[in-house]
Amino acid sequence: MWRYVALLLTALFTLQVQASDLPPAFKAQYVVKKGPFKLGSSVRELRHGENGELIFYSASESSGFVSLLFSENIQETSRLRQVGERIMPLEYQYQREGRRDRTISQQFDWQAGSVTSKVNETVYEFALHPDALDQSGYQVNLMVDLASGNRDISYHVARRDEMRVYDIEHLRDERIDTVLGELDTVVIRRSAKQTTTMWCASDLHFLPVKIQHEEKGGVFTAYLQSVEWLQPDAGTGTAKVSE
């Protein structure tokens, strides 16, 4: 079951970036529920480094009674770099601990035009698409893409052993109630074997405030609980609430 929580945070990407469109560094906390029942929590954090480098980190863990049955912790780290008008993935790391342990390590060699992907002890190598993106850094790219006005988009994403195309559909614009008050959001959806819908708030640099994942196991939803902007010029300051 806990893998569904990680899938909640899987969606969407972009490459065309203006410096003003980059979100400020932030740390956001989410609670994950199925109906009224809390399954766990997740966090996503963006840090700005030197020479246009970005580090994006996310983690999720089960909690409460669910953790006794489906204990699972997942961590992902993307190392990215802004080069001109592009955000390019350099490295992706994934680690899952629980009932089914798994590690994924991907290195993006842009000069050679290839991805080296190690899944547990198995190594894959495949060709990079010129617009390739990684499985986690999309969360930064998504915010940038929405800020620049893009809505219906297709992306080329490096999965564990191949490139795949993700098609993103703009459903509507919607004002919703959140723990931070009413917010205007852009609602987007990716449909594949499962469907993931995201509500991204324009007043929060298009940070997702609600993420809903639907599949045979049910409907799982992540709700933003707090966001802290880590740069003094972010403009929005710090917004926090307790669960």
BADO-866869 format. One line per 2 residues: number of its first residue (from 1); their letters; for each residue x, y negated, z negated of N, C-alpha, C, O. Coordinates in steps of 0.1 Angstrom, whole numbers. Atoms other than C-alpha are relative to their C-alpha. Example, Ala and Ser with C-alpha at 12.3 -4.5 7.8 and 13.67 -1.06 7.14 Angstrom:
BEGIN
1) AS) 9:12:0:123:45:-78:9:-12:0:19:-12:-7 ~ -9:11:0:137:11:-71:-8:-11:-8:-3:-22:-9
***
This chain:
BEGIN
1) MW) 8:12:0:0:0:0:9:-13:0:5:-22:6 ~ -7:12:2:27:-24:-9:6:-6:13:10:-17:14
3) RY) -5:5:-12:40:-26:26:-9:-10:7:-4:-18:14 ~ 10:10:-6:8:-45:35:4:-14:-5:1:-24:2
5) VA) -3:13:6:20:-73:12:11:-6:8:11:-18:11 ~ -11:6:-9:52:-77:33:-6:-4:13:-2:-14:19
7) LL) 6:3:-13:31:-76:65:-8:-13:-1:-10:-19:10 ~ 7:13:1:11:-106:52:9:-11:4:4:-21:9
9) LT) -9:11:-3:42:-126:57:7:2:14:17:-4:16 ~ -6:-2:-14:49:-114:93:-9:-6:10:-21:-3:11
11) AL) 8:6:-11:37:-136:121:8:-7:10:12:1:19 ~ 0:9:-12:49:-163:144:13:-8:1:20:-10:-9
13) FT) -13:6:-3:79:-181:160:0:-12:10:-10:-13:17 ~ -2:10:-11:92:-211:181:15:-3:1:23:0:-8
15) LQ) -14:3:-2:125:-224:195:2:-15:2:13:-20:-2 ~ -3:15:-3:120:-261:206:-2:-8:-13:-12:-8:-19
17) VQ) -1:6:13:130:-282:176:5:-14:2:16:-16:8 ~ -5:13:2:134:-319:170:4:-1:-15:-2:5:-23
19) AS) -4:1:14:153:-329:138:-11:-4:-9:-12:0:-20 ~ 11:5:9:123:-347:125:-11:10:-2:-18:9:-12
21) DL) 10:-10:2:102:-316:129:4:10:-10:-4:18:-15 ~ -5:-10:9:124:-295:106:-7:-3:-14:-6:-14:-19
23) PP) 5:2:13:107:-290:72:11:-3:-10:22:2:-8 ~ -10:1:10:126:-301:41:2:13:-7:-6:22:-6
25) AF) -2:-12:9:141:-275:18:-11:1:-9:-17:-9:-15 ~ 11:-2:9:114:-259:-3:1:13:-6:8:22:-2
27) KA) 2:-13:6:105:-231:-26:-15:1:-3:-21:-7:-10 ~ 14:-2:1:69:-218:-24:-3:14:-7:3:24:-4
29) QY) 4:-12:7:52:-192:-47:-14:3:4:-23:-5:6 ~ 13:-5:-4:22:-170:-37:-4:11:-9:4:18:-15
31) VV) 5:-12:7:-1:-146:-54:-7:8:11:-14:2:20 ~ 6:-9:-10:-13:-116:-34:-11:8:-6:-10:14:-17
33) KK) 12:-7:6:-48:-101:-39:-7:8:11:-5:6:23 ~ 10:-7:-8:-72:-76:-25:-13:-2:-7:-16:4:-18
35) GP) 12:4:7:-106:-90:-33:4:-8:-12:12:-17:-12 ~ -3:7:12:-105:-102:-69:12:5:-8:16:0:-18
37) FK) -11:-7:8:-76:-79:-79:14:-5:5:17:-5:17 ~ -14:4:-3:-40:-92:-81:9:12:3:9:21:-6
39) LG) -10:-11:-3:-15:-69:-64:14:-3:-3:22:5:-6 ~ -14:4:2:16:-89:-68:2:-15:3:-7:-23:3
41) SS) -4:14:-3:35:-121:-60:11:0:11:17:10:13 ~ -11:1:-10:58:-134:-33:5:-14:-1:-1:-24:-6
43) VR) -7:13:0:82:-163:-28:7:-2:13:11:8:19 ~ -8:3:-12:97:-180:2:7:-13:-2:2:-22:-8
45) EL) -9:12:3:126:-205:1:8:-3:12:14:6:18 ~ -8:5:-11:143:-226:27:11:-9:-6:9:-18:-14
47) RH) -11:9:3:178:-241:22:7:-5:12:9:2:22 ~ -8:6:-10:197:-265:44:15:1:-3:19:-3:-13
49) GE) -14:-1:2:234:-257:48:7:-10:9:1:-20:13 ~ -8:9:-8:262:-274:67:0:4:15:-3:16:18
51) NG) -1:-2:-14:266:-277:105:-12:6:6:-12:14:15 ~ 13:-5:-6:229:-271:112:-4:13:-4:-14:19:1
53) EL) 4:-14:5:228:-238:93:-12:-1:-10:-12:-10:-18 ~ 11:-1:8:196:-228:76:0:14:-6:3:24:0
55) IF) 2:-13:6:190:-200:51:-14:1:-5:-19:-7:-12 ~ 14:-2:4:155:-186:47:-1:13:-8:4:23:-3
57) YS) 1:-11:9:148:-162:18:-15:3:-4:-22:-7:-7 ~ 13:-3:5:116:-144:10:0:14:-8:9:22:-5
59) AS) 0:-12:8:107:-117:-16:-14:2:-4:-22:-7:-6 ~ 13:-4:6:76:-98:-28:2:11:-9:11:20:-7
61) ES) 0:-11:10:69:-75:-57:-13:3:-5:-22:-6:-6 ~ 13:-4:6:40:-56:-71:0:-3:-14:11:-5:-20
63) SG) 0:3:14:28:-63:-106:-13:6:-6:-22:11:1 ~ 11:-6:7:4:-51:-132:-2:15:2:7:22:4
65) FV) 3:-14:-1:-14:-18:-129:4:5:14:8:17:15 ~ -4:-4:-14:-6:-17:-91:14:4:0:18:14:7
67) SL) -14:-3:0:31:-16:-99:2:14:-5:13:20:-2 ~ -2:-14:5:26:17:-118:-3:10:11:3:21:10
69) LF) 4:-9:-11:11:33:-87:8:-2:13:12:8:19 ~ -6:3:-13:28:15:-58:11:-10:-2:12:-20:5
71) SE) -11:9:3:59:-1:-72:9:-1:12:14:8:18 ~ -8:3:-11:78:-18:-44:5:-14:0:-3:-23:-2
73) NI) -6:14:0:101:-48:-41:6:-1:14:14:7:19 ~ -5:2:-14:110:-63:-7:7:-14:0:2:-24:-5
75) QE) -7:13:-1:136:-90:0:5:-1:15:9:8:21 ~ -4:3:-14:144:-106:34:8:-13:0:5:-23:-7
77) TS) -8:12:-2:171:-132:43:3:-2:15:8:7:21 ~ -3:3:-13:175:-149:76:11:-12:0:9:-22:-7
79) RL) -10:11:-2:206:-170:85:-2:-5:14:-1:2:24 ~ 4:7:-13:197:-195:113:10:-12:2:17:-16:-7
81) RQ) -7:12:-3:214:-223:130:-7:-9:11:-12:-4:21 ~ 6:9:-9:200:-254:147:11:-4:10:21:-10:6
83) VG) -9:4:-10:218:-260:180:-8:-8:11:-16:-3:18 ~ 7:9:-9:205:-290:199:-15:1:-3:-19:-2:-14
85) ER) 15:-1:2:167:-284:203:-4:15:-2:-16:18:0 ~ 4:-14:3:168:-247:193:4:4:-14:14:-1:-20
87) IM) -4:-7:12:168:-227:161:3:14:4:-6:21:9 ~ -5:-13:-5:188:-195:168:3:9:-12:10:5:-22
89) PL) -3:-9:11:189:-165:145:15:5:1:19:8:12 ~ -13:-5:0:224:-154:135:1:14:-7:9:23:-3
91) EY) -1:-12:8:218:-127:109:-14:2:-7:-20:-7:-12 ~ 12:-3:7:188:-109:94:2:12:-9:8:22:-5
93) QY) -2:-11:10:188:-87:62:-14:3:-6:-21:-6:-10 ~ 12:-5:6:159:-66:49:3:11:-10:11:20:-7
95) QR) -2:-10:10:158:-45:17:-13:3:-7:-20:-6:-12 ~ 12:-4:7:129:-25:4:3:11:-10:10:21:-6
97) EG) -3:-10:10:131:-6:-29:-14:4:-6:-22:-4:-9 ~ 12:-6:6:103:17:-42:-2:14:5:7:22:4
99) RR) 3:-14:-4:86:48:-29:8:4:12:12:15:14 ~ -8:-3:-12:103:45:5:10:-11:2:7:-21:7
101) DR) -11:10:-1:136:27:4:4:-2:15:4:8:23 ~ -5:3:-14:148:10:36:8:-12:0:5:-22:-7
103) TI) -8:12:-2:175:-14:46:1:-2:15:2:7:23 ~ -2:4:-14:178:-33:79:10:-11:0:8:-21:-7
105) SQ) -10:11:-1:208:-54:89:1:-2:15:4:7:23 ~ -1:4:-14:208:-73:122:10:-11:2:10:-21:-5
107) QF) -9:11:-4:236:-93:138:-3:-4:14:-4:4:23 ~ 3:6:-14:229:-116:168:12:-5:6:18:-15:1
109) DW) -12:4:-7:258:-119:192:-5:-7:13:-8:-1:23 ~ 6:8:-11:247:-147:215:10:-1:12:6:-2:23
111) QA) -10:0:-11:280:-147:235:-1:13:8:-1:13:21 ~ 1:-12:-7:276:-110:243:-15:3:5:-17:12:13
113) GS) 14:-2:-4:238:-113:246:-6:13:-5:-14:20:1 ~ 5:-12:5:231:-84:223:-3:-1:-15:2:-10:-22
115) VT) 3:-1:14:216:-74:189:5:13:-5:3:24:1 ~ -3:-13:7:232:-48:166:-8:1:-12:-8:-7:-21
117) SK) 10:-2:11:206:-34:143:3:13:-7:2:24:-1 ~ -3:-12:8:214:-10:115:-12:3:-9:-15:-6:-18
119) VN) 12:-3:8:183:7:100:4:12:-8:5:23:-3 ~ -6:-10:9:194:27:70:14:4:5:23:-4:6
121) ET) -13:-4:-6:223:47:86:0:1:15:10:5:21 ~ 1:-1:-15:211:46:122:2:-14:6:-4:-24:2
123) VY) -4:13:-7:226:19:145:-6:0:14:-5:9:21 ~ 5:2:-13:208:5:175:7:-13:6:10:-22:-2
125) EF) -5:12:-6:221:-20:200:-9:-2:13:-11:7:21 ~ 9:3:-12:199:-37:226:2:-15:4:8:-23:-3
127) AL) -2:13:-6:199:-68:248:-9:-11:-6:-20:-8:-10 ~ 7:12:5:189:-102:235:-8:-7:11:-3:-8:22
129) HP) 7:9:-9:162:-121:252:5:-14:-3:9:-18:-14 ~ -6:13:2:174:-157:258:-7:-9:-11:-1:-17:-17
131) DA) 8:7:10:146:-170:234:-2:9:-12:-12:7:-19 ~ 2:-10:11:150:-142:208:-1:-7:-14:6:-17:-16
133) LD) 2:5:14:139:-148:172:1:12:-9:-1:24:-5 ~ -1:-11:9:143:-127:141:-13:2:-8:-22:-6:-7
135) QS) 13:-4:6:116:-110:119:-4:-9:-12:-16:-8:-16 ~ 4:8:12:117:-134:90:1:-15:2:-7:-23:-3
137) GY) -2:15:-3:130:-168:103:-11:-6:7:-12:-18:8 ~ 11:6:-6:98:-172:121:-8:-9:-9:-14:-19:-4
139) QV) 7:8:9:84:-188:90:4:-15:1:-4:-24:-1 ~ -5:13:-2:106:-218:96:-4:-5:14:-9:-16:15
141) NL) 4:4:-13:100:-218:133:-15:-3:2:-18:-12:10 ~ 14:2:0:63:-216:128:-4:-14:-4:-11:-21:2
143) MV) 2:14:6:63:-248:107:4:-10:10:-3:-20:12 ~ -5:9:-10:84:-265:134:-9:-1:12:-13:-12:17
145) DL) 8:0:-12:62:-254:162:-13:-7:-2:-18:-15:7 ~ 12:6:3:30:-265:146:1:-16:-1:-7:-23:3
147) AS) -3:14:2:45:-299:137:2:-7:14:-1:-19:15 ~ -2:6:-14:54:-304:174:-12:0:8:-12:-4:20
149) GN) 13:0:-8:18:-298:185:-3:13:7:-13:14:13 ~ 2:-12:-7:22:-263:199:-10:9:-8:-11:8:-20
151) RD) 11:-8:6:-7:-239:192:0:15:5:4:24:-2 ~ 0:-13:-6:-11:-209:216:13:3:5:18:-3:15
153) IS) -14:-3:-3:23:-193:219:3:14:1:-4:23:-5 ~ -6:-14:-1:42:-161:229:14:-1:-5:22:-10:-1
155) YH) -14:0:5:75:-152:212:6:14:3:-1:24:4 ~ -8:-12:-2:102:-126:218:8:2:-13:17:-5:-17
157) VA) -5:-3:13:111:-110:185:8:12:0:4:23:5 ~ -8:-11:1:139:-87:177:-5:9:-12:-3:5:-23
159) RR) 5:-10:10:124:-57:159:12:9:-3:23:6:0 ~ -11:-9:5:144:-28:144:9:6:12:21:7:10
161) DE) -8:-7:-11:154:-12:178:-4:-5:14:0:1:24 ~ 4:5:-13:139:-34:206:-6:-14:-2:-9:-18:-13
163) MR) 6:13:0:126:-68:216:-15:3:2:-19:11:10 ~ 14:-1:-2:88:-72:213:-6:-14:2:0:-24:-2
165) VY) 7:13:-3:64:-100:225:-11:-1:-11:-20:8:-12 ~ 11:3:9:41:-116:198:-8:-11:7:-3:-22:10
167) DI) 9:10:-6:11:-135:212:-8:-6:-12:-14:1:-20 ~ 7:8:11:-3:-162:188:-11:-8:6:-10:-14:16
169) EH) 12:6:-4:-38:-175:191:-4:-11:-10:-5:-8:-22 ~ 6:11:8:-51:-209:178:-15:2:-1:-22:2:9
171) LR) 14:-2:2:-85:-202:163:-8:-13:-2:-18:-15:4 ~ 7:12:3:-95:-236:149:8:-8:-10:18:-4:-15
173) DE) -5:8:11:-86:-265:126:-11:0:-11:-23:-1:-8 ~ 9:-2:11:-102:-262:92:5:-7:-13:17:-6:-16
175) RI) -3:6:13:-103:-281:59:-4:10:-11:-16:14:-11 ~ 3:-11:10:-101:-256:30:4:-5:-14:12:-13:-16
177) DT) -4:2:14:-100:-257:-8:12:9:-4:12:21:-1 ~ -11:-7:5:-67:-247:-24:3:-4:-14:-4:-13:-19
179) VL) -4:4:14:-51:-248:-58:6:-14:0:8:-20:-11 ~ -6:14:-1:-35:-281:-46:-10:-10:5:-7:-21:8
181) GE) 10:9:-5:-68:-296:-36:-5:4:14:0:14:20 ~ 5:-2:-14:-86:-298:-2:12:-4:10:18:-14:8
183) LD) -11:2:-9:-61:-295:27:-5:2:14:-13:12:17 ~ 3:-3:-14:-64:-298:65:10:11:5:22:9:3
185) TV) -9:-11:-5:-51:-266:81:-2:3:15:-13:0:20 ~ 1:-5:-13:-44:-252:115:-1:16:-2:8:21:-9
187) VI) 2:-14:2:-57:-216:116:4:8:13:-1:5:24 ~ -6:-7:-11:-37:-192:138:-1:15:-3:-2:19:-15
189) RR) 2:-15:2:-39:-154:144:9:7:9:10:4:21 ~ -7:-10:-9:-17:-126:157:-7:13:-2:-9:18:-13
191) SA) 7:-13:0:-36:-94:166:9:10:7:14:8:18 ~ -7:-12:-6:-18:-61:172:-7:12:-6:-20:13:-5
193) KQ) 7:-11:7:-25:-28:154:-7:-6:-13:-18:0:-17 ~ 7:7:11:-33:-51:124:-1:-15:4:5:-19:14
195) TT) 2:14:-3:-45:-87:124:4:-8:-12:1:-6:-23 ~ -5:10:10:-28:-115:105:-5:-14:4:-2:-18:15
197) TM) 5:14:-2:-45:-149:101:7:-9:-10:8:-5:-22 ~ -7:9:9:-27:-179:86:-6:-14:1:-10:-19:12
199) WC) 5:14:1:-40:-213:74:13:-8:-4:18:-7:-15 ~ -12:8:2:-11:-238:77:-3:-15:-2:-10:-21:7
201) AS) 5:13:4:-15:-272:60:9:-11:6:21:-11:4 ~ -7:11:-7:-5:-303:80:7:-9:-11:18:-14:-8
203) DL) -6:9:11:1:-323:47:12:7:-7:19:0:-15 ~ -11:-7:6:26:-296:36:10:5:10:16:15:9
205) HF) -10:-3:-10:48:-296:67:-4:13:7:4:20:12 ~ 6:-12:-6:25:-268:80:5:13:-7:6:24:-1
207) LP) -3:-12:8:35:-244:52:-13:8:-1:-24:2:-3 ~ 12:-8:2:10:-215:51:-5:-1:-14:3:2:-24
209) VK) 6:0:13:-14:-219:22:-9:12:-3:-13:15:-14 ~ 8:-12:1:-34:-188:29:4:9:12:5:5:23
211) IQ) -3:-10:-10:-24:-156:48:-8:13:-3:-8:18:-13 ~ 10:-11:2:-49:-128:54:4:11:10:6:9:22
213) HE) -4:-11:-8:-39:-94:67:-11:11:-1:-15:15:-11 ~ 11:-10:-1:-66:-69:79:5:13:7:11:12:18
215) EK) -3:-13:-7:-61:-32:87:-9:11:-7:-17:7:-15 ~ 9:-11:5:-76:2:78:0:1:-15:-10:5:-21
217) GG) -1:0:15:-64:-1:42:-8:-11:-7:-9:-11:-19 ~ 7:11:6:-85:-32:37:5:-14:4:12:-15:14
219) VF) -4:14:-2:-81:-70:36:9:-4:-12:5:-3:-23 ~ -9:5:10:-51:-84:17:3:-15:3:6:-18:14
221) TA) -1:14:-2:-47:-121:11:11:-6:-9:11:-3:-21 ~ -9:7:8:-18:-142:-1:-4:-15:-1:-7:-21:9
223) YL) 4:14:3:-26:-176:-17:11:-8:-5:18:-4:-15 ~ -10:9:5:-2:-205:-22:-3:-4:-14:-15:-8:-17
225) QS) 2:4:14:2:-212:-59:8:-12:-4:4:-20:-12 ~ -8:12:2:30:-238:-59:10:-2:11:14:8:17
227) VE) -10:2:-9:54:-255:-37:9:-12:-6:4:-22:-10 ~ -9:10:5:85:-275:-47:9:-4:12:16:4:18
229) WL) -8:5:-11:102:-297:-21:14:-4:-6:14:-11:-16 ~ -13:1:6:139:-296:-28:9:-11:4:21:-12:0
231) QP) -8:12:-4:151:-327:-10:-7:-13:-4:-19:-14:-4 ~ 6:12:5:146:-362:-24:-8:-8:10:-16:-16:6
233) DA) 6:8:-10:135:-376:9:-12:8:7:-17:4:17 ~ 10:-9:-5:108:-349:14:-13:-8:1:-22:-5:10
235) GT) 12:8:-1:81:-375:8:-12:5:-8:-20:-3:-13 ~ 12:-6:7:56:-351:-8:3:3:-15:-6:6:-22
237) GT) -3:-3:14:75:-346:-41:-2:14:-3:0:23:5 ~ 2:-13:5:66:-316:-61:-14:3:-3:-21:-6:-10
239) AK) 14:-3:3:32:-299:-63:0:14:-6:5:24:0 ~ 0:-13:7:27:-271:-88:-14:1:-8:-20:-8:-12
241) VS) 11:-4:8:-2:-253:-105:3:13:-7:12:20:-2 ~ -1:-13:6:-4:-224:-129:-10:9:6:-20:5:11
243) E) 10:-10:-5:-21:-192:-119:-12:1:-9:-21:9:-7
***
